Amino acid sequence: MKRLGVIGILALAFCGLADSAYLAQHEISGAPLICNIQNLSGCNIVAASQYSRLFGVPLAEYGVVFYGVLFVLAALELVIFDRLLRRVLQAASLIGVVASLYFSFVQMFLIGAFCIYCLTSALIAFLILIFAGFIEPIRRARSTPPARPTHLSMPPTA
């Protein structure tokens, strides 16, 4: 089951890498994004907004790095089988979901437009988090029940 989860993360990270690479390529070339799926045609509005960069770097490039790191970590997990590596995968995927939630919030409330590629990336990050939970379940340490006090019986009263 763990192996299938890691393979799932590997496949999803590759999809996220392709999604982010397309957005990064758009940023480099300046060509408009192909985006016209029902009411989700705001990709170019989102990509041109002031929120599309962090420290002067396009968010798509952060996505390429993020999914590239997840891909490498998942590939290493297939070879090494390390618990710490699985925990790092879980932590990274949690960071990705939190960032995706924040950026979805920005799209909804600050920009007022949705990018299908960004929402796809958020879905991929969420699915990776689910798979990461399957490969190494987080179990709470069971505490030992408190020792029962020994009851001393009282002598019968006369």
C-alpha positions in Angstrom: 0.0 0.0 0.0 2.8 2.4 0.8 4.5 1.7 -2.5 1.3 2.5 -4.4 1.0 5.8 -2.4 4.5 6.8 -3.3 3.9 6.0 -7.0 0.7 8.1 -6.8 2.7 11.0 -5.4 5.3 10.5 -8.1 2.6 10.7 -10.8 0.8 13.6 -9.3 4.1 15.5 -8.8 4.8 15.0 -12.4 1.4 16.4 -13.4 2.0 19.4 -11.0 5.4 19.9 -12.6 3.9 20.0 -16.1 1.2 22.4 -14.9 3.7 24.8 -13.3 6.1 24.5 -16.2 3.4 25.6 -18.6 2.6 28.6 -16.4 6.3 29.4 -16.0 6.8 29.2 -19.8 3.9 31.6 -20.2 5.6 34.0 -17.8 8.9 33.8 -19.8 7.3 34.1 -23.3 4.5 36.6 -22.4 2.1 34.6 -24.6 -1.5 34.5 -23.3 -2.6 31.4 -21.5 -5.0 29.1 -23.2 -7.9 29.2 -20.7 -11.6 29.0 -21.6 -13.3 26.4 -19.5 -16.8 27.5 -18.7 -16.6 30.3 -16.1 -12.9 29.7 -15.4 -11.4 32.0 -18.0 -9.6 34.4 -15.7 -6.1 32.8 -16.1 -4.6 35.8 -17.8 -6.1 38.1 -15.3 -4.6 36.1 -12.4 -1.3 35.8 -14.2 -1.1 39.5 -14.8 -2.1 40.5 -11.3 0.2 42.0 -8.7 -0.2 38.8 -6.7 1.4 36.6 -9.3 4.9 37.2 -8.0 6.6 36.7 -4.7 9.9 38.5 -4.1 9.9 39.3 -7.8 9.8 35.7 -8.8 6.7 34.3 -10.6 4.7 31.9 -8.5 4.8 29.4 -11.3 8.6 29.0 -10.8 8.0 28.3 -7.1 5.5 25.6 -8.3 8.2 24.1 -10.6 10.6 23.9 -7.7 7.9 22.6 -5.3 6.7 19.8 -7.6 10.3 19.0 -8.7 11.3 18.5 -5.0 8.2 16.3 -4.4 9.0 14.3 -7.5 12.6 13.7 -6.3 11.6 12.9 -2.8 9.0 10.4 -4.0 11.5 8.8 -6.4 14.0 8.5 -3.5 11.4 6.9 -1.3 10.9 4.2 -3.9 14.6 3.3 -3.5 15.5 4.1 0.1 12.3 3.3 2.1 13.0 5.8 4.9 10.5 6.9 7.5 12.1 10.4 7.8 11.8 10.8 4.0 8.1 10.0 4.2 7.7 12.6 7.0 9.4 15.2 4.8 7.0 14.3 2.0 4.1 14.8 4.3 5.4 18.1 5.6 6.1 19.4 2.1 2.7 18.3 0.9 1.1 20.1 3.8 3.0 23.3 3.0 1.8 22.9 -0.6 -1.8 22.6 0.5 -1.6 25.6 2.8 0.0 27.7 0.1 -2.7 26.6 -2.4 -5.5 27.5 0.0 -3.9 30.9 0.5 -3.6 31.5 -3.3 -7.1 30.3 -3.9 -8.3 32.8 -1.3 -6.4 35.5 -3.1 -8.0 34.5 -6.5 -11.4 34.5 -5.0 -11.4 37.6 -2.8 -8.6 39.9 -3.9 -8.3 39.3 -7.7 -11.9 38.2 -8.4 -10.9 35.8 -11.1 -10.0 32.1 -11.2 -7.2 30.4 -13.0 -7.9 26.7 -14.0 -4.2 25.9 -13.9 -3.9 27.3 -10.4 -6.9 25.4 -9.2 -5.6 22.3 -10.8 -2.3 22.8 -8.9 -4.3 23.2 -5.7 -6.2 19.9 -6.4 -2.9 18.1 -7.1 -1.3 19.4 -3.9 -4.4 18.2 -2.0 -4.3 14.8 -3.5 -0.6 14.5 -2.8 -1.3 15.3 0.8 -3.9 12.5 0.9 -1.4 10.0 -0.6 1.3 11.2 1.8 -1.1 10.4 4.7 -1.5 6.8 3.3 2.2 6.1 3.0 3.0 6.9 6.6 -0.1 7.3 8.9 0.4 9.6 11.8 -0.5 7.7 14.9 -0.7 9.2 18.3 1.4 7.5 20.8 -0.8 5.5 23.0 -0.3 6.4 26.6 -0.4 3.7 29.1 -3.5 3.8 31.3 -2.8 5.1 34.8 -2.0 2.4 37.2 -5.0 1.5 39.3 -4.5 2.2 43.0 -4.6 -0.9 45.0 -7.6 -0.8 47.3 -7.0 -2.1 50.7 -10.0 -3.7 52.3 -11.0 -2.4 55.6 -11.5 -4.9 58.4 -15.1 -5.5 59.2 -16.5 -3.2 61.9 -17.6 -4.9 65.1 
